[in-house]
Amino acid sequence: MFFWETVQQGNAVPGAVIAIQTFGDLLGFNPHCHVLCTDGCFDEKALFRVAPRFGPEGLKAIFEHEVFRMLLSKGKITPDLITLLRSWWHSGFQVYAGPRIQPGEEEGMEHLARYIIRASFSQERMTYLPGESKVTYCSKDGKQEKVFDALEWLAAMGSHVPNKAEQMVRYYGYYSNVSRGKRGKLNLDEAIPCILMSEEGAKKYRKNWARLIQKIGACPRLDRGRRPP
């Protein structure tokens, strides 16, 4: 939404690739999304309008709001529970926005693309102890180690295997199959877009962003709880 407010073009669309992951560092359940997202929008003439840099705090507020709204609409959560969760100092929501990858930085693009679809475990960090029928698994930073019985290890890995036909990587906007199909018919799928900087000034963009966050905070069914000082 903030992209459209920035580029001020009704036919412009952003693009995103989202990988849904359920595992944490030691195979614990830690649902999160890895997202490759354009930092602006494409228009129908293959022009790309760059959006001003946005901060993770505002993005976290939007993400938190949308997740709670979805759970509320499905009857999985109550307004009182939302208020309780938002009163906690650590809400459980976190957003990390990495640096922009500029055109031509192929190594950075490849590294990031491989990271978002990484496997649930690393074979290099796993050691099987055949005499004990156990598996030791080290954390990514090497500072922690967890010991599993062999069957517990298989169960931990199996809990992160998606269901049959379940899509764990999804494409949106400019990268969706529909959009790619339309460009393919026009022989535009391989076209390199011309990059344009945003016409919005940083001050006006911050006002638009603040207004969007204010709209979220004003939602009557998702009022924020008070956090401790």
SEPA-777684 format. One record per residue (C-alpha): x, y, z; residue number from 1. Coordinates in nm, 3 decimals, always signed. Layout:
BEGIN
+---------+---------+---------+-------+
:    east :   north :      up : lumba :
+---------+---------+---------+-------+
:       X :       Y :       Z :   NUM :
...
+---------+---------+---------+-------+
***
This chain:
BEGIN
+---------+---------+---------+-------+
:    east :   north :      up : lumba :
+---------+---------+---------+-------+
:  +0.000 :  +0.000 :  +0.000 :     1 :
:  +0.281 :  +0.242 :  +0.086 :     2 :
:  +0.441 :  +0.169 :  -0.253 :     3 :
:  +0.128 :  +0.282 :  -0.438 :     4 :
:  +0.103 :  +0.596 :  -0.224 :     5 :
:  +0.465 :  +0.670 :  -0.310 :     6 :
:  +0.462 :  +0.621 :  -0.687 :     7 :
:  +0.118 :  +0.780 :  -0.734 :     8 :
:  +0.030 :  +0.559 :  -1.031 :     9 :
:  -0.289 :  +0.354 :  -1.031 :    10 :
:  -0.158 :  +0.090 :  -1.273 :    11 :
:  +0.173 :  +0.032 :  -1.091 :    12 :
:  +0.231 :  -0.294 :  -0.905 :    13 :
:  +0.511 :  -0.415 :  -0.676 :    14 :
:  +0.652 :  -0.766 :  -0.694 :    15 :
:  +0.727 :  -1.016 :  -0.420 :    16 :
:  +0.842 :  -1.373 :  -0.371 :    17 :
:  +0.754 :  -1.512 :  -0.027 :    18 :
:  +0.887 :  -1.837 :  +0.119 :    19 :
:  +0.696 :  -1.968 :  +0.422 :    20 :
:  +0.917 :  -2.140 :  +0.677 :    21 :
:  +0.828 :  -2.312 :  +1.004 :    22 :
:  +1.163 :  -2.398 :  +1.157 :    23 :
:  +1.403 :  -2.221 :  +1.390 :    24 :
:  +1.777 :  -2.259 :  +1.442 :    25 :
:  +1.752 :  -2.591 :  +1.629 :    26 :
:  +1.450 :  -2.726 :  +1.438 :    27 :
:  +1.204 :  -2.577 :  +1.686 :    28 :
:  +0.871 :  -2.446 :  +1.559 :    29 :
:  +0.926 :  -2.085 :  +1.453 :    30 :
:  +0.683 :  -1.975 :  +1.177 :    31 :
:  +0.813 :  -1.687 :  +0.966 :    32 :
:  +0.838 :  -1.563 :  +0.608 :    33 :
:  +1.140 :  -1.485 :  +0.395 :    34 :
:  +1.049 :  -1.217 :  +0.144 :    35 :
:  +1.213 :  -1.088 :  -0.171 :    36 :
:  +1.032 :  -0.764 :  -0.247 :    37 :
:  +1.086 :  -0.488 :  -0.499 :    38 :
:  +1.165 :  -0.152 :  -0.341 :    39 :
:  +0.918 :  +0.019 :  -0.571 :    40 :
:  +0.662 :  -0.053 :  -0.843 :    41 :
:  +0.650 :  -0.151 :  -1.210 :    42 :
:  +0.409 :  +0.013 :  -1.452 :    43 :
:  +0.264 :  -0.118 :  -1.777 :    44 :
:  +0.541 :  +0.047 :  -1.980 :    45 :
:  +0.813 :  -0.155 :  -1.803 :    46 :
:  +0.924 :  +0.146 :  -1.599 :    47 :
:  +1.027 :  +0.088 :  -1.240 :    48 :
:  +0.968 :  +0.365 :  -0.987 :    49 :
:  +1.189 :  +0.336 :  -0.678 :    50 :
:  +1.020 :  +0.394 :  -0.342 :    51 :
:  +1.196 :  +0.578 :  -0.059 :    52 :
:  +1.357 :  +0.357 :  +0.202 :    53 :
:  +1.115 :  +0.238 :  +0.471 :    54 :
:  +1.190 :  +0.132 :  +0.829 :    55 :
:  +1.121 :  -0.213 :  +0.978 :    56 :
:  +0.916 :  -0.080 :  +1.271 :    57 :
:  +0.636 :  +0.049 :  +1.050 :    58 :
:  +0.645 :  -0.270 :  +0.845 :    59 :
:  +0.621 :  -0.477 :  +1.162 :    60 :
:  +0.313 :  -0.283 :  +1.273 :    61 :
:  +0.141 :  -0.353 :  +0.938 :    62 :
:  +0.238 :  -0.722 :  +0.941 :    63 :
:  +0.119 :  -0.767 :  +1.301 :    64 :
:  -0.210 :  -0.596 :  +1.222 :    65 :
:  -0.278 :  -0.809 :  +0.914 :    66 :
:  -0.195 :  -1.137 :  +1.092 :    67 :
:  -0.425 :  -1.055 :  +1.383 :    68 :
:  -0.701 :  -0.947 :  +1.144 :    69 :
:  -0.673 :  -1.274 :  +0.951 :    70 :
:  -0.683 :  -1.487 :  +1.268 :    71 :
:  -0.976 :  -1.284 :  +1.400 :    72 :
:  -1.176 :  -1.329 :  +1.076 :    73 :
:  -1.121 :  -1.707 :  +1.092 :    74 :
:  -1.232 :  -1.730 :  +1.455 :    75 :
:  -0.887 :  -1.848 :  +1.568 :    76 :
:  -0.840 :  -1.562 :  +1.813 :    77 :
:  -1.048 :  -1.315 :  +2.016 :    78 :
:  -1.019 :  -0.936 :  +2.053 :    79 :
:  -0.938 :  -0.981 :  +2.423 :    80 :
:  -0.650 :  -1.215 :  +2.341 :    81 :
:  -0.517 :  -0.966 :  +2.086 :    82 :
:  -0.521 :  -0.695 :  +2.350 :    83 :
:  -0.336 :  -0.926 :  +2.588 :    84 :
:  -0.071 :  -1.019 :  +2.330 :    85 :
:  -0.014 :  -0.655 :  +2.243 :    86 :
:  +0.035 :  -0.567 :  +2.608 :    87 :
:  +0.342 :  -0.790 :  +2.621 :    88 :
:  +0.679 :  -0.620 :  +2.593 :    89 :
:  +0.786 :  -0.874 :  +2.329 :    90 :
:  +0.488 :  -0.930 :  +2.100 :    91 :
:  +0.649 :  -1.220 :  +1.910 :    92 :
:  +0.651 :  -1.019 :  +1.586 :    93 :
:  +0.978 :  -0.909 :  +1.433 :    94 :
:  +1.075 :  -0.769 :  +1.094 :    95 :
:  +1.426 :  -0.743 :  +0.953 :    96 :
:  +1.470 :  -0.536 :  +0.639 :    97 :
:  +1.805 :  -0.601 :  +0.476 :    98 :
:  +2.000 :  -0.364 :  +0.252 :    99 :
:  +1.889 :  -0.293 :  -0.103 :   100 :
:  +2.047 :  -0.502 :  -0.375 :   101 :
:  +2.130 :  -0.285 :  -0.670 :   102 :
:  +2.092 :  -0.391 :  -1.036 :   103 :
:  +2.394 :  -0.590 :  -1.150 :   104 :
:  +2.477 :  -0.729 :  -0.804 :   105 :
:  +2.429 :  -1.086 :  -0.923 :   106 :
:  +2.621 :  -1.247 :  -0.636 :   107 :
:  +2.408 :  -1.069 :  -0.378 :   108 :
:  +2.088 :  -1.161 :  -0.562 :   109 :
:  +2.187 :  -1.527 :  -0.581 :   110 :
:  +2.289 :  -1.541 :  -0.214 :   111 :
:  +1.961 :  -1.389 :  -0.099 :   112 :
:  +1.748 :  -1.602 :  -0.330 :   113 :
:  +1.916 :  -1.920 :  -0.204 :   114 :
:  +1.871 :  -1.814 :  +0.158 :   115 :
:  +1.495 :  -1.764 :  +0.140 :   116 :
:  +1.438 :  -2.127 :  +0.033 :   117 :
:  +1.705 :  -2.288 :  +0.252 :   118 :
:  +1.647 :  -2.636 :  +0.394 :   119 :
:  +1.517 :  -2.690 :  +0.746 :   120 :
:  +1.850 :  -2.833 :  +0.863 :   121 :
:  +2.217 :  -2.833 :  +0.769 :   122 :
:  +2.391 :  -3.167 :  +0.726 :   123 :
:  +2.723 :  -3.008 :  +0.823 :   124 :
:  +2.585 :  -2.919 :  +1.167 :   125 :
:  +2.447 :  -3.268 :  +1.232 :   126 :
:  +2.643 :  -3.555 :  +1.392 :   127 :
:  +2.502 :  -3.907 :  +1.427 :   128 :
:  +2.619 :  -4.113 :  +1.726 :   129 :
:  +2.547 :  -4.474 :  +1.617 :   130 :
:  +2.649 :  -4.632 :  +1.948 :   131 :
:  +2.390 :  -4.421 :  +2.133 :   132 :
:  +2.129 :  -4.388 :  +1.854 :   133 :
:  +2.139 :  -4.013 :  +1.903 :   134 :
:  +2.190 :  -3.706 :  +1.686 :   135 :
:  +2.364 :  -3.387 :  +1.798 :   136 :
:  +2.282 :  -3.066 :  +1.618 :   137 :
:  +2.469 :  -2.737 :  +1.653 :   138 :
:  +2.319 :  -2.391 :  +1.625 :   139 :
:  +2.419 :  -2.168 :  +1.336 :   140 :
:  +2.661 :  -1.966 :  +1.550 :   141 :
:  +2.810 :  -2.283 :  +1.703 :   142 :
:  +2.737 :  -2.172 :  +2.059 :   143 :
:  +2.453 :  -2.416 :  +2.131 :   144 :
:  +2.404 :  -2.786 :  +2.080 :   145 :
:  +2.092 :  -2.999 :  +2.110 :   146 :
:  +2.086 :  -3.378 :  +2.147 :   147 :
:  +1.802 :  -3.579 :  +1.990 :   148 :
:  +1.715 :  -3.946 :  +2.014 :   149 :
:  +1.715 :  -4.089 :  +1.661 :   150 :
:  +1.335 :  -4.110 :  +1.646 :   151 :
:  +1.300 :  -3.761 :  +1.795 :   152 :
:  +1.531 :  -3.630 :  +1.523 :   153 :
:  +1.318 :  -3.787 :  +1.249 :   154 :
:  +1.003 :  -3.647 :  +1.410 :   155 :
:  +1.159 :  -3.298 :  +1.435 :   156 :
:  +1.252 :  -3.301 :  +1.067 :   157 :
:  +0.920 :  -3.453 :  +0.961 :   158 :
:  +0.723 :  -3.181 :  +1.138 :   159 :
:  +0.858 :  -2.928 :  +0.886 :   160 :
:  +0.776 :  -3.130 :  +0.572 :   161 :
:  +0.487 :  -2.952 :  +0.394 :   162 :
:  +0.163 :  -3.132 :  +0.319 :   163 :
:  +0.109 :  -3.278 :  -0.026 :   164 :
:  +0.057 :  -3.007 :  -0.291 :   165 :
:  +0.114 :  -2.733 :  -0.031 :   166 :
:  +0.287 :  -2.430 :  -0.183 :   167 :
:  +0.562 :  -2.295 :  +0.041 :   168 :
:  +0.692 :  -2.039 :  -0.211 :   169 :
:  +0.443 :  -1.788 :  -0.349 :   170 :
:  +0.466 :  -1.513 :  -0.610 :   171 :
:  +0.276 :  -1.186 :  -0.600 :   172 :
:  +0.219 :  -0.876 :  -0.811 :   173 :
:  +0.468 :  -0.831 :  -1.093 :   174 :
:  +0.615 :  -1.178 :  -1.030 :   175 :
:  +0.284 :  -1.366 :  -1.025 :   176 :
:  +0.210 :  -1.627 :  -1.292 :   177 :
:  -0.074 :  -1.410 :  -1.428 :   178 :
:  +0.152 :  -1.107 :  -1.472 :   179 :
:  +0.432 :  -1.313 :  -1.626 :   180 :
:  +0.185 :  -1.475 :  -1.866 :   181 :
:  +0.061 :  -1.136 :  -1.986 :   182 :
:  +0.417 :  -1.011 :  -2.040 :   183 :
:  +0.504 :  -1.333 :  -2.222 :   184 :
:  +0.226 :  -1.276 :  -2.476 :   185 :
:  +0.366 :  -0.929 :  -2.542 :   186 :
:  +0.728 :  -1.054 :  -2.551 :   187 :
:  +0.809 :  -0.830 :  -2.256 :   188 :
:  +0.903 :  -1.094 :  -1.998 :   189 :
:  +1.277 :  -1.051 :  -2.060 :   190 :
:  +1.261 :  -0.672 :  -2.089 :   191 :
:  +1.489 :  -0.480 :  -1.854 :   192 :
:  +1.287 :  -0.198 :  -1.697 :   193 :
:  +1.406 :  +0.159 :  -1.692 :   194 :
:  +1.462 :  +0.268 :  -1.332 :   195 :
:  +1.315 :  +0.599 :  -1.215 :   196 :
:  +1.366 :  +0.753 :  -0.874 :   197 :
:  +1.057 :  +0.846 :  -0.674 :   198 :
:  +0.907 :  +1.188 :  -0.730 :   199 :
:  +0.802 :  +1.200 :  -0.365 :   200 :
:  +1.021 :  +1.390 :  -0.123 :   201 :
:  +1.137 :  +1.215 :  +0.194 :   202 :
:  +0.928 :  +1.447 :  +0.413 :   203 :
:  +0.606 :  +1.380 :  +0.221 :   204 :
:  +0.677 :  +1.009 :  +0.218 :   205 :
:  +0.717 :  +1.004 :  +0.599 :   206 :
:  +0.379 :  +1.177 :  +0.629 :   207 :
:  +0.215 :  +0.915 :  +0.406 :   208 :
:  +0.376 :  +0.639 :  +0.609 :   209 :
:  +0.267 :  +0.794 :  +0.939 :   210 :
:  -0.089 :  +0.827 :  +0.808 :   211 :
:  -0.095 :  +0.460 :  +0.713 :   212 :
:  +0.026 :  +0.350 :  +1.057 :   213 :
:  -0.234 :  +0.579 :  +1.215 :   214 :
:  -0.509 :  +0.405 :  +1.015 :   215 :
:  -0.396 :  +0.072 :  +1.153 :   216 :
:  -0.391 :  +0.198 :  +1.510 :   217 :
:  -0.743 :  +0.336 :  +1.469 :   218 :
:  -0.898 :  -0.002 :  +1.381 :   219 :
:  -1.168 :  -0.048 :  +1.648 :   220 :
:  -1.138 :  -0.425 :  +1.673 :   221 :
:  -0.759 :  -0.429 :  +1.695 :   222 :
:  -0.684 :  -0.154 :  +1.945 :   223 :
:  -0.333 :  -0.177 :  +2.079 :   224 :
:  -0.281 :  -0.272 :  +2.440 :   225 :
:  -0.061 :  -0.059 :  +2.658 :   226 :
:  +0.303 :  -0.158 :  +2.678 :   227 :
:  +0.501 :  -0.108 :  +2.998 :   228 :
:  +0.714 :  +0.209 :  +3.009 :   229 :
+---------+---------+---------+-------+
***
